[in-house]
Amino acid sequence: MNKSKTRKSAVKRYKQTANKNFIRKKAFKGHLLQKKSSSRKRRLCSTITVGNTEKLTVKKFFNN
């Protein structure tokens, strides 16, 4: 059986914490920023933990 490889796209988008959770950046901060308010842009800069539904999928990508 072949070794399963880590998805490199997932490594770039998610980071694994010490207690096996994943953190990610928020979306909608790439472009079209002129019409977004400062407070909205500030909120979008923060990182959040991945929810339980997405966590199983991301875990498969990381292959730990």
C-alpha contacts under 8 A as a table, 3 or more apart, distances in Angstrom:
res1	aa1	res2	aa2	distance
4	S	63	N	7.20
5	K	63	N	7.04
6	T	10	A	7.99
6	T	11	V	7.80
6	T	61	F	5.73
6	T	62	F	5.21
6	T	63	N	5.74
7	R	10	A	5.43
7	R	11	V	6.62
7	R	61	F	5.27
7	R	62	F	6.53
8	K	11	V	5.05
8	K	12	K	6.43
9	S	12	K	5.27
9	S	13	R	6.46
10	A	13	R	5.12
10	A	14	Y	5.79
10	A	58	V	7.17
10	A	61	F	6.39
10	A	62	F	7.13
11	V	14	Y	5.55
11	V	15	K	6.78
11	V	62	F	7.17
12	K	15	K	7.86
13	R	24	R	6.31
13	R	25	K	7.58
14	Y	22	F	6.18
14	Y	23	I	5.69
14	Y	24	R	5.03
14	Y	25	K	7.96
15	K	22	F	5.52
15	K	23	I	5.41
15	K	24	R	6.73
16	Q	20	K	6.06
16	Q	21	N	5.74
16	Q	22	F	4.52
16	Q	23	I	6.51
17	T	20	K	5.44
17	T	21	N	5.28
17	T	22	F	5.92
17	T	23	I	7.27
18	A	21	N	7.31
21	N	49	T	6.99
21	N	50	V	7.28
21	N	55	K	7.77
22	F	49	T	5.68
22	F	50	V	5.53
22	F	55	K	7.26
22	F	58	V	8.00
23	I	47	T	6.45
23	I	48	I	5.51
23	I	49	T	4.28
23	I	50	V	5.69
24	R	47	T	5.53
24	R	48	I	5.70
24	R	49	T	6.31
24	R	50	V	6.71
25	K	44	L	7.80
25	K	45	C	7.19
25	K	46	S	6.54
25	K	47	T	4.58
25	K	48	I	6.45
26	K	29	K	7.44
26	K	44	L	5.52
26	K	45	C	6.87
26	K	46	S	6.89
26	K	47	T	6.31
26	K	48	I	7.22
27	A	30	G	7.63
27	A	44	L	7.01
28	F	31	H	7.27
28	F	44	L	7.30
29	K	33	L	7.02
29	K	41	K	6.94
29	K	44	L	6.32
29	K	45	C	7.45
30	G	33	L	7.63
32	L	35	K	6.71
32	L	36	K	7.62
33	L	36	K	5.29
33	L	41	K	7.62
34	Q	37	S	7.82
36	K	40	R	6.40
36	K	41	K	6.60
37	S	40	R	5.21
37	S	41	K	6.28
38	S	41	K	5.10
38	S	42	R	6.07
39	S	42	R	5.00
39	S	43	R	6.22
40	R	43	R	5.13
40	R	44	L	6.27
41	K	44	L	5.05
41	K	45	C	6.48
42	R	45	C	5.32
42	R	46	S	7.32
43	R	46	S	5.83
44	L	47	T	7.96
50	V	54	E	6.41
50	V	55	K	5.95
51	G	54	E	5.57
51	G	55	K	5.91
52	N	55	K	4.95
52	N	56	L	7.07
53	T	56	L	6.48
53	T	57	T	7.75
54	E	57	T	5.41
54	E	58	V	6.36
55	K	58	V	5.21
55	K	59	K	6.06
56	L	59	K	5.10
56	L	60	K	6.53
57	T	60	K	5.36
57	T	61	F	6.70
58	V	61	F	5.12
58	V	62	F	6.48
59	K	62	F	5.27
59	K	63	N	6.53
59	K	64	N	7.42
60	K	63	N	5.39
60	K	64	N	7.96
